Amino acid sequence: MTDRIVDLKGVNRVIPALDLTKPERYWALMRELRGLVKIVKVSWVTLLTIGPEGLRKLILDNSDVYFLMDAKLADVNFINGLIAGRLREIGIRGVIMHGFVGSVNVPRVEDLDLILLASMTSGGELYDANFDYVIKIVKDVDAAGVVIGGNKPNLIARARAMLGSNYVILSPGIGAQGVKPGCAIAHGADFEIVGRAIYESSNPREAFIRIEDEARRADINRCK
């Protein structure tokens, strides 16, 4: 399996987010999605629920899947590097960190993608005021890409114009937060992150297939 998220562009358009509070549900959901997904997003909720060894086992049990950790790192370089390094030891392939910390605090960890948060789905006024600065950092440190809320289509399009095709754009907020599947992609995102609309469904596998299909049929006219 490839170690780089940029190499998985187009394989899946939807990244399931696993923010579950019952340990057994992680394995059950991954069994439901087996053979369909190539990337999943985990978070501090995951780590607090199943622990480091549980996360390591989940990754080993799903060795064909790229695990992305939504760590939202926001410390000095030394601490960011320690955390990112430990996550890589567990088996995490990519880490999301805040872009406002500046390029000096973006760590370099071998075989680990770093993705900078450039705009949140809510409460991101300071982010949006410094949007161009964060996009510049992405290029300066050669990060793998950015996270931009799916409800910010103009910023998604702007980032795509600034970054070109060599970086990925990931957009959360799809489904439960009101953004229609395919709308972020229609404006330039590579992946849409979907949590509750999949894992709270009575049939997560069918929900993923439906949302993935809608994302692949992205039509900007549906999103106006």
C-alpha positions in Angstrom: 0.0 0.0 0.0 1.2 3.5 -0.8 2.2 5.7 2.1 1.2 9.0 0.4 -2.4 10.4 0.5 -1.7 12.2 -2.8 -1.4 8.8 -4.5 -4.9 7.9 -3.4 -6.6 10.8 -5.2 -9.5 9.4 -7.1 -9.5 6.0 -5.5 -12.1 7.1 -3.0 -13.8 10.5 -2.8 -15.2 9.9 0.7 -13.2 9.5 3.8 -15.2 8.0 6.8 -14.5 9.7 10.1 -14.5 7.3 13.0 -15.4 9.3 16.1 -17.0 6.4 18.0 -17.3 6.1 21.8 -17.7 2.3 22.1 -14.5 0.3 21.3 -16.2 -2.6 19.6 -17.9 -0.4 17.1 -14.5 0.4 15.5 -13.9 -3.1 14.4 -17.6 -3.6 13.5 -17.6 -0.5 11.3 -14.3 -1.4 9.6 -15.8 -4.9 8.8 -18.8 -3.2 7.3 -16.6 -1.0 5.1 -14.0 -3.6 4.1 -13.1 -3.5 0.5 -14.7 -0.1 0.0 -12.5 2.4 1.7 -8.8 3.2 1.3 -8.6 6.1 3.8 -10.3 6.6 7.2 -9.9 9.5 9.6 -9.5 8.8 13.3 -9.2 11.4 16.1 -8.5 12.0 19.8 -11.9 10.5 20.4 -10.6 7.3 18.9 -7.4 7.4 20.9 -9.3 8.1 24.2 -11.7 5.2 23.4 -9.5 2.4 22.3 -6.1 3.6 23.5 -2.7 3.5 21.6 -2.5 -0.3 21.5 -6.1 -0.5 20.4 -5.4 1.9 17.6 -2.3 0.0 16.6 -4.4 -3.2 16.5 -7.1 -1.5 14.4 -4.5 -0.4 11.9 -2.8 -3.8 11.8 -6.2 -5.5 11.3 -6.8 -3.2 8.3 -3.4 -3.0 6.8 -4.7 -2.0 3.3 -6.2 1.2 4.7 -4.5 4.6 5.1 -5.2 5.9 8.6 -5.3 9.7 8.9 -5.1 11.2 12.5 -7.0 14.4 13.1 -4.6 15.5 15.8 -4.9 19.2 15.2 -1.4 19.7 16.5 -0.8 23.3 17.6 2.4 23.3 19.7 6.1 24.2 19.2 8.0 22.1 16.7 9.7 19.9 19.3 6.3 18.8 20.9 4.6 18.5 17.5 7.5 16.3 16.3 7.2 14.0 19.4 3.5 13.5 19.0 3.7 13.0 15.2 6.5 10.6 15.6 4.7 8.5 18.2 1.6 8.4 16.0 3.7 7.2 13.1 5.1 4.4 15.3 1.5 3.3 15.9 0.9 3.1 12.2 -0.7 6.4 11.4 0.1 7.6 7.8 -1.0 11.2 7.9 -1.6 13.8 10.6 -3.7 16.9 10.5 -2.3 20.0 12.3 -3.3 23.6 12.7 -1.8 25.9 10.0 -1.7 29.0 12.2 1.4 27.7 14.1 3.6 28.8 11.2 6.1 26.9 9.1 8.8 26.9 11.9 6.5 24.6 14.0 5.7 22.1 11.2 7.7 18.9 12.1 9.4 16.6 9.6 8.6 13.0 10.3 9.8 10.3 7.9 7.0 8.5 6.0 4.3 10.8 7.5 2.0 13.1 5.5 1.2 16.4 7.2 -2.0 18.2 6.3 -2.6 21.7 7.5 -6.0 22.9 8.7 -6.7 26.1 6.7 -10.4 26.8 7.4 -12.8 25.2 9.9 -16.5 24.6 9.2 -17.4 26.9 12.1 -15.8 29.6 14.3 -12.9 30.1 11.8 -12.8 33.8 11.5 -9.1 34.1 12.3 -8.4 31.3 10.0 -10.2 32.9 7.1 -8.5 36.2 7.7 -5.1 34.4 7.4 -6.1 32.0 4.7 -3.5 32.9 2.1 -0.7 32.8 4.7 -1.6 29.1 5.6 -1.8 28.1 1.9 1.7 29.6 1.5 3.0 27.5 4.4 1.6 24.4 2.8 3.8 25.1 -0.2 6.8 26.3 1.9 7.0 23.1 3.9 5.7 20.8 1.1 2.8 19.5 3.2 0.5 17.0 1.6 -2.4 19.3 1.5 -5.0 21.2 3.5 -8.3 20.8 5.3 -11.1 23.3 4.4 -14.7 23.1 5.6 -17.0 21.8 2.9 -19.3 24.8 3.6 -16.6 27.2 2.4 -16.8 26.5 -1.4 -15.2 29.8 -2.4 -12.2 29.0 -0.2 -11.9 25.5 -1.6 -11.8 26.9 -5.1 -9.3 29.6 -4.1 -7.0 27.0 -2.5 -7.2 24.8 -5.6 -6.2 27.8 -7.8 -3.3 28.6 -5.5 -2.1 25.0 -4.9 -2.6 23.4 -8.3 -2.9 19.7 -8.5 0.1 18.6 -6.5 -1.6 18.9 -3.1 -4.8 17.4 -1.7 -7.8 19.3 -0.3 -9.9 17.5 2.3 -13.3 18.9 3.2 -15.3 17.9 6.4 -18.9 19.0 7.2 -20.6 16.7 4.7 -23.9 15.2 5.7 -24.7 15.9 9.3 -23.3 19.5 9.1 -25.5 20.2 6.1 -23.1 20.1 3.1 -24.4 17.9 0.2 -22.1 15.1 -0.9 -20.2 16.1 -4.0 -20.4 19.9 -3.4 -16.9 20.3 -2.0 -15.5 18.1 -4.8 -17.4 20.2 -7.3 -15.5 23.3 -6.1 -12.1 21.6 -6.1 -11.7 19.3 -3.1 -10.2 15.8 -3.6 -11.9 14.1 -0.6 -15.0 14.7 1.5 -14.9 13.6 5.1 -18.1 12.0 6.3 -18.8 10.9 9.9 -22.2 10.6 11.4 -24.0 10.1 8.1 -22.2 6.8 7.8 -21.6 5.5 11.3 -25.0 6.5 12.6 -26.7 4.8 9.6 -28.6 1.5 10.2 -26.5 0.2 7.3 -23.1 2.0 7.1 -22.0 0.0 4.1 -25.0 1.1 2.0 -24.6 4.7 3.3 -21.0 4.8 2.3 -21.8 3.4 -1.2 -24.6 6.0 -1.7 -22.5 8.9 -0.5 -19.5 7.8 -2.5 -21.6 7.6 -5.6 -23.1 11.1 -5.0 -19.6 12.5 -4.5 -18.4 10.9 -7.7 -21.3 12.6 -9.6 -20.3 16.0 -8.2 -22.3 18.7 -10.0 -21.8 22.3 -9.1 -25.4 23.1 -10.2 -26.7 21.0 -7.4 -24.8 23.0 -4.8 -26.2 26.5 -5.5 
